[in-house]
């Protein structure tokens, strides 16, 4: 799967999310897509959860990550880490309603960063980070908090909050995108985004990137990239 396939999948994220939302309440209706950065196929796996049934969405070493929607519209989705056919860790993402899930994979350190959405193609995005080790699966999602807090101190949408996405792993650190929700009620900062490279699990900010710096950051893909 190449970059353009990932861009297509992001488009499908919006369309499939709309289909899934038909059985949900109007409060979960999806806004118009607004995406400028894209995920790179070499950095992880983009998956679409079916309305029914469990699917494997990522692998790290001997561990598979499986996910499935709950039986009710407001039940979110259950994620299970499965090793040798046995569930070794699980969690419920109650805020997940759109079927698109991006999993950034760090094969060198057996870590996964999961980005999901409670509305669709423009948010609200949430990130969960997990370390896979001999002692089991450890939730190290607190590593993103210093970056989220720093961005919020300068840019924040009171009506809808902010987005955060895990773009990719960079030499063991996690590259995050933080963004003001891109709708008109979040003016004047609507759609403003910045980047952070943070250590995991410490959460130390190693790099803070402006929007332009993030666009030009090595390995970051843009939705409107054109072949040379």
N, C-alpha and C positions, 0 to 999 in steps of 0.2 A: 504494500500500500504506500503510495507516494503522497507528497504534500497536497496535491490537488484532490486526491481522494479524501484526505482529512477535511479539506475545505467543503467538499460535498457533504461529508458526514455532519459538519456543523450546520449546514442548511437543513439536512434531514432532522437534526436535533430539534429545530424549531417546528418543522412540519409534523414530526412524530409526537412531539410534546403537545401540539394542538389536538391531535387525535386522541391522545390519552386524556387531555383535559376535558374532553366532551362529557366524560362521565363524572367530572368533578364540579364543584360549586363555581359560581361566577367569580368568586374572590381569587380563584386560581387561574383565571383566563390569562393567556400569554400576551405580552406586549410585542410590539414590532421589533424584529431582530435588529441589533446594532452591534456588529462585531468588527473590530479592526485588526486585532492580532489573532493568529490562529495557532493551533497545536501542530507540532512537527511529528510526522509518523515515526521517526527514529527515536523519539523521546518517550513513547508510551503507547497506550491503546485507548482508542475512543470506542465506546460500546453503547448500544441502544438496548435498554432493558425491555423485554416483551411485557405485555399487559399481564400475562400469566406464565408462571414457570420460572425455575431457577436457571441461570446461565453463568458460565465461567467468563469473567471479564478481563482477568489478568493473571500472570504467573510470575513468581519470583523464587528462583531456586526450586525447591521441592513443594512449594506452597502455591495453591490455587486460590484466587479470590473469586468467590461466587456471590451473586446478588439476585434478588427477586423482590417485586413489589408485594406489599401486604394485601390482604383480602379487601380492605376498605379504601375509599378514596383518600382518607386522611391518615392512613397507617404508614405512609412513607415506604421505605425499602429496607430489607434486611441484608446485611453483608456478612459472609462467612469465609474465614480463612481455613482452608482444608489441606491437611497434610497426610499423605498416604491413606486417603479415604476417610479420615477422621477430622471433625470440626475442632480446631484448636483455639479459635477465638471468633466472636461474632459481635455485631453491634447493629442497632437500628437507627437509620437516618430518618427521623420523623419529619424533617423539613424537606425531604426529597419528593418532588412530584413530577418533574420532567424526566423522560427516559434516558437522556444523554448523560453519560458518565465518562470523564476523562481520568485515566490513571497514568500519572508520570512514574516511570520505573527507574530505580537506581540499581542496576544489576550488580555493581561492584560492592555495594554495601547492603544488599537485600532490603531495600526500603521502597515504599509505595506512598505516593501522594495522590489522594482522590479528590477530584473536583466534581461537585454535583450542583444542581439548581433546584430552587423551590418554585420557579416560574417558567423558565425556558431559556431562549437563546441570549437574553441580555441580563439574566440574573433571576433572583439573587443567588450568587454563587457562594458555595461553602467549601472549605478545604479541610481534609482530615489526613494526618500523616502517621504512618506506621513503620516500626522497625521490626524486622523479622530476625530472630536469633535463636541460639540453642535453648535459651530459657523461655521461648515462646514468642508471642506477638505483643509488642508494646505500643500503646497509643502515645505518640509524641507530638500531637497536634498543637500543644502549647508553644511549640517552636515558632509558629507564625505570628503569635500575639504581639511581640514588640514591633514588628513591621506594621501590622494592622492598627495598632495604637498610635504609632508615629504618624501614619497617613491621616487617621481620623482627627488628630489634633490640628490639622491644617485644612483638611477637605472632608466635608461630611454632609450627607443629605438627611435632614431631620425627618422627612416624610417616608423615605424608603430605606435608608441606611446605605452602606457601601458594599461593593463586591470585592471578593478576593479569589484569585485563581492560582493554581500551581502550574506554571508553564513547563518547567523542565528541571532536571538535576544538573548542576555544574560543578564538577570535581568534588562531589560529596556534599555540596551546598544546594539548597532549594531556591530556585528563582521564582519569585511571586510577582503577580500583577495585582495591584490594588486600584480600585476605580470607584468614582462617584457614580451612583446609579444613573444611567444615561436616558433620563426622561425629563420632560420640561418642568416638572414640579421640583426638580433638583437643581435648578438654575441658582447661581450663575456658573457653577462648576460641573454641570451635567456632562458625564462622559470623560471627565479629566482622569487620567490614570498615571501611575508611576510604577517603578519596579524596585524590588528588594531582593538581594541575595543574602540568605540567612543560613546560619549553621544549624544543623540538626544533631542532637536534640536541644542544644543550648538556646537557640533562637537569637544568637548574636547577629546583628546587622553588619555584614561584611561590605556590602555595596548598596548605595541608594541611587537609583537611576531616574532621571527625568523621563517624560514621555518620549522625547526624541532619542535619548540615549538607549531606552529600552527597545525602540523600533530598530536601532542599529546594532543591538547587542549580538555578538556572535552566536549563531545557532537559533535565534528567534525567528519564527516565521510570521509573515504578514499575510492576511487574507487576500490583499490585492497585489501580492508579489507577482511579477511577470517573468516568464523565462527570458534569458538573455538571447 
